[in-house]
Amino acid sequence: MIAGPDYFVGVAQQALWVLALASAPILIPALAAGLILGMIQAATSINEQTLSFVPKLIIVGVALAIFGGAIMLLVADFTRDMFARIPDLMR
């Protein structure tokens, strides 16, 4: 069996879905924090860069601590699945 273009398109779609699932728990809280901090900075006219950077850095760290294990399991399962598919490509 020779893998056709549909097979590789399916693998690419699955990879993009795993990428979206892995990055969303980090990006969504950082986006929300940036939006809230931006509104606070606009309301108070404080234009200090560290005021927006440090809280976002802390939020990303907390999100990684909470969701890091689940993200690693997701990526490891995808990688294991890709390695399991290699023999099917050799037929």
C-alpha positions in Angstrom: 0.0 0.0 0.0 1.5 3.3 -1.1 0.2 6.2 1.0 -1.5 8.8 -1.2 -1.9 12.5 -0.9 -5.1 12.1 1.2 -3.1 10.3 3.9 -0.6 13.1 4.2 -3.3 15.7 4.2 -4.9 13.8 7.1 -1.7 13.7 9.0 -1.1 17.4 8.5 -4.7 18.2 9.6 -4.2 16.1 12.7 -0.8 17.8 13.4 -2.5 21.2 13.2 -5.3 20.2 15.5 -2.8 18.9 18.1 -0.8 22.1 17.7 -4.0 24.2 18.4 -5.0 22.0 21.4 -1.5 22.3 22.8 -1.1 26.0 22.4 -4.6 27.2 23.4 -4.2 26.7 27.2 -1.2 29.0 27.1 -2.3 31.5 24.5 -5.8 32.2 25.7 -4.9 33.3 29.3 -2.0 35.4 27.9 -4.3 37.0 25.5 -6.9 37.7 28.2 -4.3 39.1 30.5 -2.9 41.3 27.7 -6.3 42.7 26.9 -7.1 43.4 30.6 -3.7 45.0 31.2 -4.0 47.0 28.1 -7.4 48.4 29.1 -6.0 49.3 32.6 -2.9 51.0 31.0 -5.2 53.0 28.6 -7.5 54.0 31.5 -4.6 55.1 33.8 -2.2 56.4 31.1 0.6 54.3 32.5 2.8 53.2 29.6 5.3 51.1 31.4 6.3 48.0 29.4 7.2 45.9 32.4 3.7 46.5 33.8 2.3 44.4 30.9 5.2 41.9 30.5 5.6 40.6 34.1 2.0 39.7 34.7 1.7 38.0 31.3 4.9 36.1 32.1 3.5 35.0 35.5 0.2 33.9 33.9 2.0 31.9 31.2 4.1 30.2 33.9 1.0 29.3 35.9 -0.8 28.0 32.8 2.2 25.9 32.0 2.3 24.5 35.6 -1.4 23.7 35.4 -1.7 22.4 31.8 1.9 21.4 31.1 1.3 17.7 31.9 -1.8 17.4 29.7 0.0 19.2 26.8 3.0 16.8 27.1 0.6 13.8 27.1 -1.2 15.1 24.0 2.1 15.7 22.1 3.5 12.3 23.3 0.4 10.5 22.1 0.5 12.2 18.7 4.2 11.4 18.4 3.6 7.7 19.4 0.8 7.5 16.8 3.1 8.9 14.1 5.8 6.4 14.9 3.2 3.6 14.9 2.2 4.6 11.4 5.7 4.3 9.9 5.3 0.5 9.1 2.1 1.2 7.2 4.1 3.6 4.9 6.7 1.0 4.1 4.2 -1.5 2.6 
